[in-house]
């Protein structure tokens, strides 16, 4: 499973992207389960955010959902944090 996160917005407006391929990872099942929960509860269109807040585009195997600060769910926040930290 490929999980891609694109973060835009923020005070400086700097875009950040990262992608993780779960194949062969020891935490693959955990990441895949988390990604499925995010897809199930995600929005198909970008939500209204706050000024200088981050907006997120989360794509899992070609399916995209959107989220925005400060209204990220716990699952969205965890997935975004893990992918942006580990992705290349």
DSSP file (Angstrom, degrees, kcal/mol; ACC not computed):
  #  RESIDUE AA STRUCTURE BP1 BP2  ACC     N-H-->O    O-->H-N    N-H-->O    O-->H-N    TCO  KAPPA ALPHA  PHI   PSI    X-CA   Y-CA   Z-CA
    1    1 A X              0   0    0      0, 0.0    21,-2.9     0, 0.0     2,-0.5   0.000 360.0 360.0 360.0 134.9    0.0    0.0    0.0
    2    2 A X  E     -A   21   0A   0     19,-0.2    59,-2.2    20,-0.1     2,-0.5  -0.907 360.0-169.6-105.0 128.7    1.3    3.5   -0.9
    3    3 A X  E     -AB  20  60A   0     17,-2.9    17,-2.7    -2,-0.5     2,-0.4  -0.976   5.6-175.5-120.5 122.0    0.4    6.3    1.5
    4    4 A X  E     -AB  19  59A   0     55,-3.2    55,-3.0    -2,-0.5     2,-0.4  -0.952   5.6-167.7-121.3 137.5    1.1    9.9    0.3
    5    5 A X  E     -AB  18  58A   0     13,-2.7    13,-1.9    -2,-0.4     2,-0.5  -0.986   3.1-171.5-124.8 133.2    0.6   13.0    2.3
    6    6 A X  E     -AB  17  57A   0     51,-2.2    51,-2.3    -2,-0.4     2,-0.5  -0.990   7.5-167.3-122.3 122.0    0.7   16.6    1.0
    7    7 A X  E     +AB  16  56A   0      9,-3.3     9,-2.5    -2,-0.5     2,-0.3  -0.939  12.0 170.1-112.9 128.8    0.6   19.4    3.5
    8    8 A X  E     + B   0  55A   0     47,-2.5    47,-2.5    -2,-0.5     2,-0.2  -0.809  38.8  35.0-127.3 169.8    0.0   23.0    2.4
    9    9 A X  E     + B   0  54A   0     -2,-0.3     4,-0.5    45,-0.2     5,-0.3  -0.575  51.5 133.8  90.7-149.6   -0.7   26.3    4.1
   10   10 A X  S    S-     0   0    0     43,-1.5    42,-0.2    -2,-0.2    43,-0.2  -0.128  78.1 -62.0  83.1 172.0    0.8   27.3    7.4
   11   11 A X  S    S+     0   0    0     41,-0.4    -1,-0.2     1,-0.2    42,-0.1   0.891 138.8  37.0 -60.6 -42.9    2.3   30.7    8.3
   12   12 A X  S    S-     0   0    0     -3,-0.1    -1,-0.2    40,-0.1    -2,-0.2   0.634 100.3-132.8 -87.6 -14.5    5.1   30.4    5.7
   13   13 A X        +     0   0    0     -4,-0.5     2,-0.5     1,-0.2    -4,-0.2   0.757  46.9 159.5  70.5  24.6    3.0   28.6    3.1
   14   14 A X        -     0   0    0     -5,-0.3     2,-0.3    -6,-0.1    -1,-0.2  -0.691  33.8-137.8 -85.9 128.1    5.7   26.0    2.5
   15   15 A X        -     0   0    0     -2,-0.5     2,-0.4    -7,-0.1    -7,-0.2  -0.624  19.0-169.8 -84.2 141.2    4.4   22.7    0.9
   16   16 A X  E     -A    7   0A   0     -9,-2.5    -9,-3.3    -2,-0.3     2,-0.3  -0.999   3.8-176.3-133.2 137.1    5.6   19.4    2.2
   17   17 A X  E     +A    6   0A   0     -2,-0.4     2,-0.3   -11,-0.2   -11,-0.2  -0.964   6.4 166.7-131.3 147.7    5.1   16.0    0.6
   18   18 A X  E     -A    5   0A   0    -13,-1.9   -13,-2.7    -2,-0.3     2,-0.4  -0.982  13.2-160.2-155.2 155.2    6.1   12.5    1.7
   19   19 A X  E     -A    4   0A   0     -2,-0.3    69,-1.4   -15,-0.2     2,-0.4  -0.997   0.7-165.0-140.2 142.5    5.2    9.0    0.7
   20   20 A X  E     -A    3   0A   0    -17,-2.7   -17,-2.9    -2,-0.4     2,-0.6  -0.994   8.9-154.5-128.0 133.1    5.5    5.6    2.5
   21   21 A X  E     -A    2   0A   0     -2,-0.4   -19,-0.2   -19,-0.2     7,-0.0  -0.942   6.6-158.4-103.2 121.8    5.2    2.2    0.9
   22   22 A X    >   +     0   0    0    -21,-2.9     3,-2.0    -2,-0.6     6,-0.2   0.592  51.0 123.1 -79.2  -9.5    4.1   -0.3    3.5
   23   23 A X  T 3  S-     0   0    0    -22,-0.3    -2,-0.1     1,-0.3     3,-0.1  -0.303  86.6  -1.1 -57.0 125.5    5.5   -3.3    1.6
   24   24 A X  T 3  S+     0   0    0      1,-0.2    -1,-0.3     2,-0.1     2,-0.2   0.452  96.1 136.0  77.1   0.3    7.9   -5.2    3.8
   25   25 A X    X   -     0   0    0     -3,-2.0     3,-1.4     1,-0.1     4,-0.2  -0.573  59.1-134.1 -81.3 144.2    7.6   -2.9    6.7
   26   26 A X  T 3  S+     0   0    0      1,-0.3     3,-0.2    -2,-0.2     4,-0.2   0.779 109.7  45.3 -66.6 -24.4    7.3   -4.4   10.2
   27   27 A X  T 3> S+     0   0    0      1,-0.2     4,-2.5     2,-0.1    -1,-0.3   0.118  78.6 117.5-102.5  20.0    4.5   -2.0   11.0
   28   28 A X  H <> S+     0   0    0     -3,-1.4     4,-2.7     1,-0.2     5,-0.2   0.906  74.2  48.8 -56.0 -48.1    2.7   -2.5    7.6
   29   29 A X  H  > S+     0   0    0     -4,-0.2     4,-2.4    -3,-0.2    -1,-0.2   0.909 112.1  49.4 -61.2 -42.1   -0.5   -3.9    9.1
   30   30 A X  H  > S+     0   0    0      2,-0.2     4,-2.2     1,-0.2    -1,-0.2   0.928 113.7  45.1 -63.4 -46.2   -0.7   -1.1   11.6
   31   31 A X  H  X S+     0   0    0     -4,-2.5     4,-2.7     2,-0.2    -2,-0.2   0.893 113.2  50.7 -65.5 -39.7   -0.2    1.6    8.9
   32   32 A X  H  X S+     0   0    0     -4,-2.7     4,-2.3    -5,-0.2    -2,-0.2   0.906 111.0  48.2 -65.7 -41.5   -2.7   -0.1    6.6
   33   33 A X  H  X S+     0   0    0     -4,-2.4     4,-2.0    -5,-0.2    -2,-0.2   0.923 113.2  48.1 -63.3 -44.6   -5.3   -0.3    9.3
   34   34 A X  H  X S+     0   0    0     -4,-2.2     4,-2.1     1,-0.2    -2,-0.2   0.915 111.4  50.4 -61.8 -44.4   -4.8    3.4   10.2
   35   35 A X  H  X S+     0   0    0     -4,-2.7     4,-2.5     1,-0.2    -1,-0.2   0.890 108.5  52.2 -63.1 -40.2   -4.9    4.4    6.5
   36   36 A X  H  X S+     0   0    0     -4,-2.3     4,-2.3     2,-0.2    -1,-0.2   0.891 109.1  49.9 -63.7 -39.3   -8.2    2.5    6.0
   37   37 A X  H  X S+     0   0    0     -4,-2.0     4,-1.6     2,-0.2    -1,-0.2   0.896 110.6  50.2 -65.7 -39.0   -9.8    4.3    9.0
   38   38 A X  H  X S+     0   0    0     -4,-2.1     4,-1.3     1,-0.2    -2,-0.2   0.922 111.5  48.0 -65.1 -43.4   -8.7    7.6    7.6
   39   39 A X  H  < S+     0   0    0     -4,-2.5     3,-0.3     1,-0.2    -2,-0.2   0.905 110.2  52.7 -62.1 -41.1  -10.2    6.8    4.2
   40   40 A X  H  < S+     0   0    0     -4,-2.3    -1,-0.2     1,-0.2    -2,-0.2   0.826 120.7  31.2 -65.7 -32.3  -13.4    5.7    5.8
   41   41 A X  H  < S+     0   0    0     -4,-1.6    -1,-0.2    -5,-0.1    -2,-0.2   0.469  98.8 110.6-105.3  -2.9  -13.9    8.9    7.8
   42   42 A X     <  -     0   0    0     -4,-1.3     2,-0.4    -3,-0.3    25,-0.1  -0.156  66.4-113.1 -75.9 166.8  -12.2   11.4    5.4
   43   43 A X  B     -C   66   0A   0     23,-1.1    23,-2.4     1,-0.1    -1,-0.1  -0.785   7.3-147.0 -99.4 140.9  -13.7   14.1    3.3
   44   44 A X  S    S+     0   0    0     -2,-0.4     2,-0.3    21,-0.2    -1,-0.1   0.681  86.8  45.3 -78.3 -19.0  -13.8   14.0   -0.5
   45   45 A X  S    S-     0   0    0     21,-0.1    21,-0.2    -3,-0.0     2,-0.1  -0.913 102.2 -90.0-123.6 152.4  -13.4   17.8   -0.7
   46   46 A X        -     0   0    0     -2,-0.3     2,-0.1    19,-0.1    -2,-0.1  -0.391  44.5-134.7 -62.5 129.5  -11.1   20.1    1.2
   47   47 A X        -     0   0    0     -2,-0.1     2,-0.4     1,-0.1    20,-0.1  -0.362  29.3 -89.8 -78.3 163.8  -12.7   21.4    4.4
   48   48 A X        -     0   0    0     -2,-0.1    -1,-0.1     1,-0.1    20,-0.1  -0.607  52.5-173.4 -71.7 128.2  -12.7   25.0    5.6
   49   49 A X        -     0   0    0     -2,-0.4     2,-0.3     4,-0.1    21,-0.2  -0.140  24.5 -91.5-103.9-157.8   -9.6   25.5    7.7
   50   50 A X    >   -     0   0    0     19,-0.7     3,-2.4     4,-0.2    19,-0.1  -0.848  52.2 -79.4-117.2 156.1   -8.3   28.4    9.7
   51   51 A X  T 3  S+     0   0    0     -2,-0.3     3,-0.1     1,-0.3   -40,-0.1  -0.314 118.7   5.9 -55.3 135.4   -6.0   31.2    8.6
   52   52 A X  T 3  S+     0   0    0      1,-0.2   -41,-0.4   -42,-0.2    -1,-0.3   0.589 102.5 133.0  63.9  13.8   -2.4   30.0    8.6
   53   53 A X    <   -     0   0    0     -3,-2.4   -43,-1.5   -43,-0.2     2,-0.2  -0.515  60.4-103.9 -87.3 161.7   -3.5   26.5    9.4
   54   54 A X  E     -B    9   0A   0    -45,-0.3    15,-2.8    -2,-0.2     2,-0.4  -0.591  26.8-157.0 -84.8 147.3   -2.3   23.4    7.6
   55   55 A X  E     -BD   8  68A   0    -47,-2.5   -47,-2.5    -2,-0.2     2,-0.4  -0.953  11.6-153.4-120.5 144.5   -4.4   21.6    5.0
   56   56 A X  E     -BD   7  67A   0     11,-3.4    11,-2.1    -2,-0.4     2,-0.5  -0.946  16.2-165.1-126.8 139.7   -3.7   18.0    4.1
   57   57 A X  E     -BD   6  66A   0    -51,-2.3   -51,-2.2    -2,-0.4     2,-0.6  -0.988  17.0-168.7-117.8 116.3   -4.3   15.8    1.1
   58   58 A X  E     -BD   5  65A   0      7,-2.8     7,-2.5    -2,-0.5     2,-0.5  -0.935   3.0-172.8-113.5 119.4   -4.0   12.1    2.1
   59   59 A X  E     -BD   4  64A   0    -55,-3.0   -55,-3.2    -2,-0.6     2,-0.5  -0.954   6.3-176.1-119.0 126.4   -3.8    9.6   -0.8
   60   60 A X  E >  S-BD   3  63A   0      3,-2.8     3,-2.0    -2,-0.5   -57,-0.2  -0.965  75.6 -29.0-123.4 113.1   -3.9    5.9   -0.2
   61   61 A X  T 3  S-     0   0    0    -59,-2.2    -1,-0.1    -2,-0.5   -58,-0.1   0.877 128.6 -43.3  46.7  46.4   -3.5    3.7   -3.3
   62   62 A X  T 3  S+     0   0    0      1,-0.2     2,-0.5   -60,-0.2    -1,-0.3   0.317 114.8 111.4  88.9  -8.4   -5.1    6.4   -5.6
   63   63 A X  E <   - D   0  60A   0     -3,-2.0    -3,-2.8     2,-0.0     2,-0.4  -0.885  51.8-158.7-102.6 128.3   -8.0    7.3   -3.3
   64   64 A X  E     + D   0  59A   0     -2,-0.5     2,-0.3    -5,-0.2    -5,-0.2  -0.870  15.4 176.1-115.2 137.8   -7.7   10.8   -1.8
   65   65 A X  E     - D   0  58A   0     -7,-2.5    -7,-2.8    -2,-0.4     2,-0.3  -0.891  19.3-136.9-127.7 163.4   -9.3   12.5    1.2
   66   66 A X  E     +CD  43  57A   0    -23,-2.4   -23,-1.1    -2,-0.3     2,-0.3  -0.885  20.7 171.1-124.7 152.1   -8.8   15.9    2.7
   67   67 A X  E     - D   0  56A   0    -11,-2.1   -11,-3.4    -2,-0.3     2,-0.3  -0.961  10.1-160.6-150.8 163.9   -8.3   17.3    6.2
   68   68 A X  E >   - D   0  55A   0     -2,-0.3     3,-1.4   -13,-0.2   -13,-0.2  -0.997  29.5 -73.2-150.5 146.3   -7.4   20.6    7.8
   69   69 A X  T 3  S+     0   0    0    -15,-2.8   -19,-0.7    -2,-0.3   -16,-0.1  -0.496 106.3  23.5 -69.1 147.8   -6.2   21.9   11.1
   70   70 A X  T 3  S+     0   0    0    -21,-0.2    -1,-0.3    -2,-0.2   -21,-0.1  -0.914 119.3  58.6 -95.3  16.9   -7.4   22.3   13.8
   71   71 A X    <   +     0   0    0     -3,-1.4     2,-0.2     2,-0.0    -2,-0.2  -0.035  66.6 138.5-102.2  31.9  -10.1   19.6   13.0
   72   72 A X        -     0   0    0     -5,-0.1     2,-0.1     1,-0.1    -2,-0.1  -0.534  51.3-126.8 -72.1 139.9   -7.9   16.6   12.3
   73   73 A X     >  -     0   0    0     -2,-0.2     4,-2.7     1,-0.1     5,-0.2  -0.374  27.8-105.6 -74.8 166.5   -9.1   13.3   13.8
   74   74 A X  H  > S+     0   0    0      1,-0.2     4,-2.4     2,-0.2     5,-0.2   0.906 123.2  50.5 -60.0 -41.0   -6.7   11.4   16.0
   75   75 A X  H  > S+     0   0    0      2,-0.2     4,-2.6     1,-0.2     5,-0.2   0.925 111.1  47.6 -63.7 -44.9   -6.3    8.9   13.2
   76   76 A X  H  > S+     0   0    0      1,-0.2     4,-2.8     2,-0.2     5,-0.3   0.932 112.6  49.2 -61.0 -45.9   -5.6   11.6   10.6
   77   77 A X  H  X S+     0   0    0     -4,-2.7     4,-2.3     1,-0.2    -2,-0.2   0.912 112.7  47.2 -61.7 -43.1   -3.1   13.3   12.9
   78   78 A X  H  X S+     0   0    0     -4,-2.4     4,-2.4    -5,-0.2    -1,-0.2   0.932 114.5  46.0 -65.3 -45.2   -1.2   10.0   13.6
   79   79 A X  H  X S+     0   0    0     -4,-2.6     4,-2.6     2,-0.2     5,-0.3   0.935 113.9  48.2 -64.0 -46.6   -1.1    9.0    9.9
   80   80 A X  H  X S+     0   0    0     -4,-2.8     4,-2.6    -5,-0.2     5,-0.3   0.926 112.9  48.7 -59.3 -46.3    0.1   12.4    8.8
   81   81 A X  H  X S+     0   0    0     -4,-2.3     4,-1.8    -5,-0.3    -1,-0.2   0.921 113.7  45.8 -61.5 -45.5    2.7   12.6   11.5
   82   82 A X  H  X S+     0   0    0     -4,-2.4     4,-2.4    -5,-0.2     5,-0.3   0.916 115.5  45.0 -67.1 -43.2    4.1    9.1   10.7
   83   83 A X  H  X S+     0   0    0     -4,-2.6     4,-3.1     1,-0.2    -2,-0.2   0.933 114.3  47.5 -69.0 -45.4    4.2    9.6    6.9
   84   84 A X  H  < S+     0   0    0     -4,-2.6    -1,-0.2    -5,-0.3    -2,-0.2   0.843 116.4  46.1 -65.2 -31.2    5.7   13.1    7.0
   85   85 A X  H  < S+     0   0    0     -4,-1.8    -2,-0.2    -5,-0.3    -1,-0.2   0.896 126.5  26.5 -75.1 -41.1    8.3   11.8    9.5
   86   86 A X  H  < S+     0   0    0     -4,-2.4    -2,-0.2    -5,-0.2    -3,-0.2   0.660  98.2 102.1 -99.3 -19.2    9.2    8.6    7.7
   87   87 A X     <        0   0    0     -4,-3.1   -67,-0.2    -5,-0.3   -83,-0.0  -0.190 360.0 360.0 -70.8 158.4    8.4    9.4    4.1
   88   88 A X              0   0    0    -69,-1.4    -1,-0.1     0, 0.0   -68,-0.1   0.359 360.0 360.0-121.0 360.0   11.0   10.3    1.5
